[in-house]
Amino acid sequence: MLTLNDLQPRTVDIAIVRGQLPPEKEGESAREDVVVVPLRVPSWVEWNELGMEVPVPEPEMVRVMKNGKAAWDKESGAAYEAKLLLSNNQRTLRRLTFALIEAGNFPELKHAGADEQMKAVSALDAGMLNALARTMNTLVQMTMGRISDKVERFRGGQVSENGHGGVFTESVDTEEVGAIASE
């Protein structure tokens, strides 16, 4: 039986390989420099609320030339894309900072404000932070579900032709769908 505790945010240990260390003794081979970092995966609500703490930048009104006349228009292009990239980076940093602190890392930052926490974490090794951010995003975005074999119980031991427990039990003819869509 599934309980709420079964699906609570988990803390995982992330092993980050920083490269090779020279051998300690003559005759030994180089060894990997591995740092294990605990990371608490945010809940769905935490993930979304942390993302909303960093606003999407509004394009500024800038003076442009249209049909040979000066006019005001919303900012676009490289300058605005740079602002969007910066806000996305800040959003990732906010989520990562939360995940690191909630896993018990950096106890000196536990009671600091979000800005102070982010400033301290942003000053850490870029390679380490990139590895942690990629892993955190993978844990959140790439966790996959699939239809379980237990679906058979819901259909009296019968599974539809496509094996999806009654979802789309009739096969779909792609040519027919294409013809209907083009009408």
For each residue, the residues with C-beta under 8 A, 3 or more apart:
1:
2: 6 7
3: 6
4: 7 8
5: 8
6: 2 3
7: 2 4
8: 4 5 43
9: 40 41 42 43 46
10: 40 41
11: 38 39 40 41 102 103 104
12: 38 39 41 139
13: 36 37 38 39
14: 36 37 38 39 131 132 135
15: 34 35 36
16: 34 35 36 37 128 131 132
17: 32 33 34
18: 33 34 35 127 128
19: 32 33
20: 30 31 32 33
21: 30 31 32 33
22: 30
23: 26 27 28 29 30 31
24: 28 31
25: 28
26: 23
27: 23
28: 23 24 25 31
29: 23
30: 20 21 22 23
31: 20 21 23 24 28
32: 17 19 20 21
33: 17 18 19 20 21
34: 15 16 17 18
35: 15 16 18 128
36: 13 14 15 16
37: 13 14 16 100 103 105 128 132
38: 11 12 13 14 103 104 105
39: 11 12 13 14 99 100 103 132 135 136 139
40: 9 10 11 99 100 102 103
41: 9 10 11 12 99 136 139 140
42: 9 46 47 50 95 98 99 102 140
43: 8 9 46 47
44: 47 48
45: 48 49
46: 9 42 43 49 50 98
47: 42 43 44 50 51 95 140
48: 44 45 51 52
49: 45 46 52 53
50: 42 46 47 53 91 94 95 98
51: 47 48 54 91 94 95
52: 48 49 55
53: 49 50 91 94 114
54: 51 87 90 91 94
55: 52 87
56: 84 87
57: 80 83 84 86 87
58:
59: 74 75 76 80
60: 74 75
61: 72 73 74 75
62: 72 73 74 75
63: 70 71 72
64: 70 71 72 73
65: 68 69 70 71
66: 69 71 73
67:
68: 65
69: 65 66
70: 63 64 65
71: 63 64 65 66
72: 61 62 63 64
73: 61 62 64 66 76
74: 59 60 61 62
75: 59 60 61 62 79 80
76: 59 73 80
77: 80 81
78: 81 82
79: 75 82 83
80: 57 59 75 76 77 83 84
81: 77 78 84 85
82: 78 79 85 86
83: 57 79 80 86 87
84: 56 57 80 81 87 88
85: 81 82 88 89
86: 57 82 83 89 90
87: 54 55 56 57 83 84 90 91
88: 84 85 91 92
89: 85 86 92 93
90: 54 86 87 93 94 118
91: 50 51 53 54 87 88 94 95
92: 88 89 95 96 133 137
93: 89 90 96 97 118 121 122 129 133
94: 50 51 53 54 90 91 97 98 114 118
95: 42 47 50 51 91 92 98 99 136
96: 92 93 99 100 121 129 132 133 136
97: 93 94 100 101 114 117 118 121
98: 42 46 50 94 95 101 102
99: 39 40 41 42 95 96 102 103 132 136
100: 37 39 40 96 97 103 105 106 121 132
101: 97 98 104 105 106 109 110 117
102: 11 40 42 98 99
103: 11 37 38 39 40 99 100
104: 11 38 101 107
105: 37 38 100 101
106: 100 101 109 110 117 120 121
107: 104 110
108: 112
109: 101 106 112 116 117 120 121
110: 101 106 107
111:
112: 108 109 116 117 120
113: 116 117
114: 53 94 97 117 118
115: 118 119
116: 109 112 113 119 120
117: 97 101 106 109 112 113 114 120 121
118: 90 93 94 97 114 115 121 122
119: 115 116 122 123
120: 106 109 112 116 117 123 124
121: 93 96 97 100 106 109 117 118 124 129
122: 93 118 119 129
123: 119 120
124: 120 121 128 129
125: 128 129
126: 129 130
127: 18 130 131
128: 16 18 35 37 124 125 131 132
129: 93 96 121 122 124 125 126 132 133
130: 126 127 133 134
131: 14 16 127 128 134 135
132: 14 16 37 39 96 99 100 128 129 135 136
133: 92 93 96 129 130 136 137
134: 130 131 137 138
135: 14 39 131 132 138 139
136: 39 41 95 96 99 132 133 139 140
137: 92 133 134 140 141 142
138: 134 135 141 142
139: 12 39 41 135 136 142 143
140: 41 42 47 136 137 143
141: 137 138
142: 137 138 139
143: 139 140
144:
145:
146:
147: 151 163 164 165
148: 151
149: 152
150: 153
151: 147 148 154 155 159 164 165
152: 149 155 157 158 159 165
153: 150 157
154: 151 165 166
155: 151 152 158 159 160 165 166
156:
157: 152 153
158: 152 155
159: 151 152 155 163 164 165
160: 155 163 164 165 166 167 168 169
161: 169 171
162: 167 168 169 171
163: 147 159 160
164: 147 151 159 160 167 168
165: 147 151 152 154 155 159 160
166: 154 155 160 169
167: 160 162 164
168: 160 162 164 172
169: 160 161 162 166
170:
171: 161 162
172: 168 176 177
173: 176 177
174: 177 178
175: 178 179
176: 172 173 179 180
177: 172 173 174 180 181
178: 174 175 181 182
179: 175 176 182 183
180: 176 177 183
181: 177 178
182: 178 179
183: 179 180
